[in-house]
């Protein structure tokens, strides 16, 4: 029996806008607690031949519990390597033949879950080139860098060097330059800014893409460009600024975005300073249709569970 034949992936719900993002909610092992969401996405106005993104859930739920993310709660462990690759294959199957001609096909191990808490993510990365037959294949990972997972990150470096040199994107979800704010937003022990800086310097090689520091900027959360200039090397790190997504949990926690608000000018001033200091800065506002679709982390699974609960009650 092949490894793939052992995996039963039941697609429960598919929703979204094919011009932006389509989200599949799927169940493994025949149990609702082993539910994931997988995103087949675009970056308008680029076509799928130009840039295609497949976002893979790396855990069943998420144990980190960020207060603005719908993936928290109901954590039920880790998908296997085959279950991770099954999600990739689902995305590929939706557009037969496109992978071979796609200029940039990003397989993003990001949601739901914290990828560094699942060793199988690294196994799946090693098998990506045989799974995704595309000269444009990129591998991406977004992580909060939890403590006590240093061996995982050392192996990540080795996997990147062997399989994805020059076509790998590492993103640290930093959220704030203030340690207290970071702890509130990422409520698990995680690397300090200086530890992120040290690892990034070792990880980034001259032909690699710079390590990305992502800040989902909420009101009353500190973002100080002087701290970034002091801790991080502009030749190895890029800064990405995004809105706080309008998730149910974020609304319940009272988080309000700075970008897309009347306070956005404060961030523009910080961006100008970083640009003047030689940093690459990306303002990733995104397509507002994503908010209507509900393709942000954990939203699709949460909606599917709410629908199922109402059906059971009714």
PERA-V270823 format. One record per pair of residues at least 12 apart in sequence whose C-alpha atoms are under 10 Angstrom apart, sorted by the first residue. I is the first residue (numbers start at 1). J is the second residue. Records with the same first field share a line. If there is no record, write none. Layout:
I=J ; J
This chain:
3=81 ; 82 ; 83
4=81 ; 82 ; 83 ; 85 ; 86
5=82
6=29 ; 82 ; 83
7=28 ; 29 ; 80 ; 82 ; 83 ; 85 ; 86
8=26 ; 27 ; 28 ; 29 ; 30 ; 82 ; 83 ; 86
9=25 ; 26 ; 27 ; 28 ; 29 ; 30 ; 35 ; 36 ; 83 ; 86 ; 87 ; 90
10=25 ; 26 ; 27 ; 28 ; 29 ; 30 ; 31 ; 35
11=24 ; 25 ; 26 ; 27 ; 28 ; 35 ; 36 ; 37 ; 90
12=24 ; 25 ; 26 ; 27 ; 35 ; 37 ; 301 ; 304
13=25 ; 26 ; 27 ; 37 ; 300 ; 301 ; 304
14=26 ; 37 ; 38 ; 39 ; 300
15=39 ; 293 ; 294 ; 295 ; 300
16=39 ; 40 ; 41 ; 289 ; 290 ; 292 ; 293 ; 294 ; 295 ; 300
17=40 ; 41 ; 42 ; 289 ; 290 ; 292 ; 293 ; 295
18=40 ; 41 ; 42
19=41 ; 42 ; 43 ; 44 ; 45 ; 46 ; 47 ; 48 ; 289
20=40 ; 41 ; 42 ; 43 ; 44 ; 45 ; 47 ; 286 ; 287 ; 288 ; 289 ; 290 ; 293 ; 295
21=39 ; 40 ; 41 ; 42 ; 43 ; 44 ; 53 ; 54 ; 287 ; 289 ; 290 ; 293 ; 294 ; 295
22=38 ; 39 ; 40 ; 41 ; 42 ; 54 ; 91 ; 290 ; 293 ; 294 ; 295
23=37 ; 38 ; 39 ; 40 ; 41 ; 54 ; 55 ; 91 ; 293 ; 294 ; 295 ; 296 ; 299 ; 300 ; 301
24=36 ; 37 ; 38 ; 39 ; 40 ; 87 ; 90 ; 91 ; 295 ; 300 ; 301
25=37 ; 38 ; 39 ; 87 ; 300 ; 301 ; 302 ; 303 ; 304
26=38 ; 87 ; 90 ; 301
27=60
28=60 ; 79 ; 83 ; 86
29=83
32=60 ; 76 ; 305
33=60 ; 61 ; 74 ; 75 ; 76 ; 77
34=59 ; 60 ; 61 ; 74 ; 75 ; 76 ; 77 ; 78 ; 79
35=57 ; 59 ; 60 ; 61 ; 76 ; 79 ; 112 ; 301 ; 304 ; 305
36=56 ; 57 ; 58 ; 59 ; 60 ; 61 ; 71 ; 79 ; 83 ; 84 ; 87 ; 111 ; 112 ; 113 ; 298 ; 300 ; 301
37=55 ; 56 ; 57 ; 58 ; 59 ; 60 ; 61 ; 71 ; 87 ; 111 ; 112 ; 295 ; 297 ; 298 ; 299 ; 300 ; 301 ; 302
38=54 ; 55 ; 56 ; 57 ; 58 ; 84 ; 87 ; 88 ; 90 ; 91 ; 110 ; 111 ; 112 ; 295 ; 297 ; 300 ; 301
39=53 ; 54 ; 55 ; 56 ; 57 ; 87 ; 88 ; 90 ; 91 ; 108 ; 111 ; 295 ; 296 ; 297 ; 300
40=52 ; 53 ; 54 ; 55 ; 56 ; 87 ; 88 ; 90 ; 91 ; 92 ; 94 ; 95 ; 107 ; 295
41=53 ; 54 ; 55 ; 91 ; 106 ; 290 ; 295
42=54 ; 287
43=286 ; 287
44=286 ; 287
47=102 ; 103
48=95 ; 98 ; 99 ; 101 ; 102 ; 103 ; 104 ; 105
49=98 ; 99 ; 100 ; 101 ; 102 ; 103 ; 104 ; 105 ; 136
50=98 ; 101 ; 102 ; 103 ; 104 ; 105 ; 136
51=102 ; 103 ; 104 ; 105 ; 106 ; 136
52=91 ; 98 ; 99 ; 102 ; 103 ; 104 ; 105 ; 106 ; 107 ; 136 ; 137
53=91 ; 104 ; 105 ; 106 ; 107 ; 108 ; 138 ; 140
54=87 ; 88 ; 89 ; 90 ; 91 ; 92 ; 105 ; 106 ; 107 ; 108 ; 109 ; 110 ; 140
55=87 ; 88 ; 91 ; 106 ; 107 ; 108 ; 109 ; 110 ; 111 ; 112 ; 140 ; 141 ; 297
56=83 ; 84 ; 85 ; 86 ; 87 ; 88 ; 91 ; 107 ; 108 ; 109 ; 110 ; 111 ; 112 ; 113 ; 115 ; 121 ; 141
57=71 ; 78 ; 79 ; 83 ; 84 ; 87 ; 88 ; 108 ; 109 ; 110 ; 111 ; 112 ; 113 ; 114 ; 115 ; 121 ; 297 ; 298
58=77 ; 78 ; 79 ; 80 ; 81 ; 83 ; 84 ; 87 ; 108 ; 109 ; 110 ; 111 ; 112 ; 113 ; 114 ; 115 ; 116 ; 117 ; 118 ; 119 ; 120 ; 121
59=71 ; 75 ; 76 ; 77 ; 78 ; 79 ; 80 ; 84 ; 109 ; 110 ; 111 ; 112 ; 113 ; 114 ; 115 ; 116 ; 117 ; 118 ; 121
60=72 ; 73 ; 74 ; 75 ; 76 ; 77 ; 78 ; 79 ; 111 ; 112 ; 113 ; 114
61=73 ; 74 ; 75 ; 76 ; 77 ; 78 ; 111 ; 112 ; 113 ; 114 ; 298 ; 301 ; 302
62=74 ; 75 ; 76 ; 77 ; 78 ; 111 ; 112 ; 113 ; 114 ; 115 ; 117 ; 298
63=75 ; 76 ; 77 ; 113 ; 114 ; 117 ; 187 ; 188
64=113 ; 114 ; 117 ; 144 ; 146 ; 185 ; 186 ; 187 ; 188 ; 189
65=113 ; 185 ; 186 ; 187 ; 188
66=183 ; 184 ; 185 ; 186 ; 187 ; 188 ; 249 ; 250
67=184 ; 185 ; 186 ; 187 ; 247 ; 248 ; 249 ; 250 ; 251 ; 252 ; 253 ; 254 ; 255
68=185 ; 186 ; 216 ; 218 ; 244 ; 245 ; 246 ; 247 ; 248 ; 249 ; 250 ; 251 ; 252 ; 253 ; 254 ; 255 ; 256 ; 297
69=112 ; 185 ; 244 ; 245 ; 246 ; 247 ; 248 ; 249 ; 250 ; 251 ; 253 ; 296 ; 297 ; 298 ; 299
70=112 ; 245 ; 246 ; 247 ; 248 ; 249 ; 250 ; 296 ; 297 ; 298 ; 299 ; 300 ; 301 ; 302 ; 303
71=111 ; 112 ; 113 ; 114 ; 247 ; 249 ; 296 ; 297 ; 298 ; 299 ; 300 ; 301 ; 302
72=112 ; 113 ; 249 ; 297 ; 298 ; 302
73=298 ; 302
75=113
77=113 ; 117 ; 118
78=113 ; 114 ; 115 ; 117 ; 118 ; 119 ; 120 ; 121
79=118 ; 119 ; 120 ; 121
80=118 ; 119 ; 120 ; 121 ; 123 ; 124
81=118 ; 119 ; 120 ; 121 ; 122 ; 123 ; 124 ; 125 ; 126 ; 127
82=120 ; 121 ; 123 ; 124 ; 127
83=120 ; 124
84=109 ; 120 ; 121 ; 123 ; 124 ; 125
85=121 ; 123 ; 124 ; 125 ; 127 ; 128 ; 131 ; 132
86=131
88=107 ; 108 ; 124 ; 128 ; 131 ; 132
89=131 ; 132
91=107
92=131 ; 132
97=133 ; 134
98=133 ; 134
99=132 ; 133 ; 134 ; 135 ; 136 ; 137
100=132 ; 133 ; 134 ; 135 ; 136 ; 137
101=133 ; 134 ; 135 ; 136
102=134 ; 135 ; 136 ; 137
103=134 ; 135 ; 136 ; 137 ; 138
104=134 ; 135 ; 136 ; 137 ; 138 ; 167
105=132 ; 134 ; 135 ; 136 ; 137 ; 138 ; 139
106=136 ; 137 ; 138 ; 139 ; 140 ; 167 ; 168 ; 169
107=125 ; 128 ; 132 ; 137 ; 138 ; 139 ; 140 ; 141 ; 168 ; 169
108=138 ; 139 ; 140 ; 141 ; 142 ; 168 ; 169 ; 170
109=121 ; 122 ; 124 ; 125 ; 139 ; 140 ; 141 ; 142 ; 143
110=140 ; 141 ; 142 ; 143 ; 171 ; 297
111=141 ; 142 ; 143 ; 296 ; 297 ; 298
112=296 ; 297 ; 298 ; 299 ; 301
113=142 ; 143 ; 297 ; 298
114=141 ; 142 ; 143 ; 144 ; 145 ; 146
115=141 ; 142 ; 143 ; 144 ; 145 ; 152
116=141 ; 142 ; 143 ; 144 ; 145 ; 146 ; 147 ; 149 ; 150 ; 151 ; 152 ; 153 ; 156
117=143 ; 145 ; 146 ; 148 ; 149 ; 152
118=149 ; 152
119=149 ; 151 ; 152 ; 155 ; 156
121=141 ; 152 ; 156
122=152 ; 153 ; 155 ; 156 ; 158 ; 159 ; 160
123=156 ; 159
125=139 ; 140 ; 141 ; 156 ; 159 ; 160 ; 163 ; 164
126=156 ; 159 ; 160 ; 162 ; 163 ; 164
127=163
128=163 ; 164
129=163 ; 164
136=167
137=164 ; 167 ; 168
138=163 ; 164 ; 165 ; 166 ; 167 ; 168 ; 169
139=160 ; 163 ; 164 ; 165 ; 167 ; 168 ; 169 ; 170
140=160 ; 164 ; 167 ; 168 ; 169 ; 170 ; 171
141=156 ; 168 ; 169 ; 170 ; 171 ; 172
142=169 ; 170 ; 171 ; 172 ; 173 ; 212 ; 213 ; 214
143=170 ; 171 ; 172 ; 173 ; 174 ; 214
144=171 ; 172 ; 173 ; 174 ; 175 ; 182 ; 186 ; 188 ; 189 ; 190 ; 191 ; 196 ; 214
145=171 ; 172 ; 173 ; 174 ; 186 ; 188 ; 189 ; 190 ; 191 ; 192 ; 195 ; 196
146=186 ; 187 ; 188 ; 189 ; 190 ; 191 ; 192
147=188 ; 189 ; 190 ; 191 ; 192
148=189 ; 190 ; 191
149=190 ; 191
150=191 ; 199
153=199 ; 203
154=199 ; 203
156=170 ; 203
157=199 ; 200 ; 202 ; 203 ; 204
158=203
160=203 ; 208
161=203 ; 204 ; 205 ; 208
164=208
165=204 ; 205 ; 206 ; 207 ; 208 ; 209
166=204 ; 205 ; 206 ; 207 ; 208 ; 209 ; 210
167=207 ; 208 ; 209
168=204 ; 208 ; 209 ; 210 ; 211
169=204 ; 208 ; 209 ; 210 ; 211 ; 212
170=200 ; 203 ; 204 ; 208 ; 209 ; 210 ; 211 ; 212 ; 213
171=200 ; 210 ; 211 ; 212 ; 213 ; 214 ; 237 ; 238 ; 239 ; 240
172=196 ; 200 ; 211 ; 212 ; 213 ; 214 ; 215 ; 239 ; 240
173=186 ; 212 ; 213 ; 214 ; 215 ; 216 ; 240
174=186 ; 190 ; 191 ; 192 ; 193 ; 196 ; 212 ; 213 ; 214 ; 215 ; 216 ; 240
175=213 ; 214 ; 215 ; 216 ; 217 ; 218 ; 221 ; 222 ; 223 ; 241 ; 242 ; 244
176=193 ; 213 ; 214 ; 215 ; 216 ; 217 ; 218 ; 221 ; 222 ; 223 ; 224
177=192 ; 193 ; 215 ; 221 ; 222 ; 223 ; 224 ; 225 ; 226 ; 227 ; 228
178=193 ; 221 ; 222 ; 223 ; 224 ; 227
179=192 ; 193 ; 222
180=221 ; 222
181=220 ; 221 ; 222 ; 223
182=221 ; 222
184=221
185=216 ; 218 ; 221
193=227 ; 228 ; 231 ; 232
194=230 ; 231 ; 232
195=231
196=211 ; 213 ; 231 ; 232
197=211 ; 213 ; 228 ; 231 ; 232 ; 233 ; 236 ; 237
198=231 ; 232 ; 233
199=211
200=212 ; 232 ; 233 ; 236 ; 237
201=232 ; 233 ; 235 ; 236 ; 237
202=236
203=236
204=235 ; 236 ; 237
205=236
206=235 ; 236
208=236
209=236 ; 237 ; 238
210=234 ; 235 ; 236 ; 237 ; 238 ; 239 ; 280
211=235 ; 236 ; 237 ; 238 ; 239
212=236 ; 237 ; 238 ; 239 ; 240 ; 241 ; 280 ; 281 ; 282
213=228 ; 232 ; 237 ; 238 ; 239 ; 240 ; 241 ; 281
214=238 ; 239 ; 240 ; 241 ; 242 ; 282 ; 284
215=239 ; 240 ; 241 ; 242 ; 243 ; 244 ; 283
216=240 ; 241 ; 242 ; 243 ; 244 ; 245 ; 257 ; 258 ; 259 ; 284
217=241 ; 242 ; 243 ; 244 ; 245 ; 255 ; 256 ; 257 ; 258 ; 259 ; 264 ; 267
218=242 ; 243 ; 244 ; 245 ; 254 ; 255 ; 256 ; 257 ; 258 ; 259
219=244 ; 254 ; 255 ; 256 ; 257 ; 258 ; 259 ; 261 ; 263 ; 264
220=255 ; 256 ; 257 ; 258
221=255 ; 257 ; 258
223=266 ; 267 ; 270
224=267 ; 270 ; 274
225=267 ; 269 ; 270 ; 271 ; 272 ; 273 ; 274 ; 277
226=270 ; 273 ; 274 ; 277
228=274 ; 279
229=273 ; 274 ; 277 ; 278 ; 279
232=279
233=278 ; 279
234=274 ; 275 ; 277 ; 278 ; 279 ; 280
235=278 ; 279 ; 280
236=279 ; 280
237=279 ; 280 ; 281
238=274 ; 278 ; 279 ; 280 ; 281 ; 282
239=271 ; 274 ; 275 ; 279 ; 280 ; 281 ; 282 ; 283
240=271 ; 280 ; 281 ; 282 ; 283 ; 284 ; 285
241=259 ; 267 ; 271 ; 281 ; 282 ; 283 ; 284 ; 285
242=257 ; 258 ; 259 ; 260 ; 282 ; 283 ; 284 ; 285 ; 286
243=256 ; 257 ; 258 ; 259 ; 260 ; 261 ; 264 ; 283 ; 284 ; 285 ; 286
244=256 ; 257 ; 258 ; 259 ; 260 ; 285
245=257 ; 290 ; 291 ; 294 ; 295 ; 296 ; 297
246=291 ; 292 ; 294 ; 296 ; 299
247=291 ; 294 ; 295 ; 296 ; 297 ; 298 ; 299
248=298 ; 299 ; 302 ; 303
249=298 ; 299
259=283 ; 284 ; 285
260=285
267=283
268=283
271=283
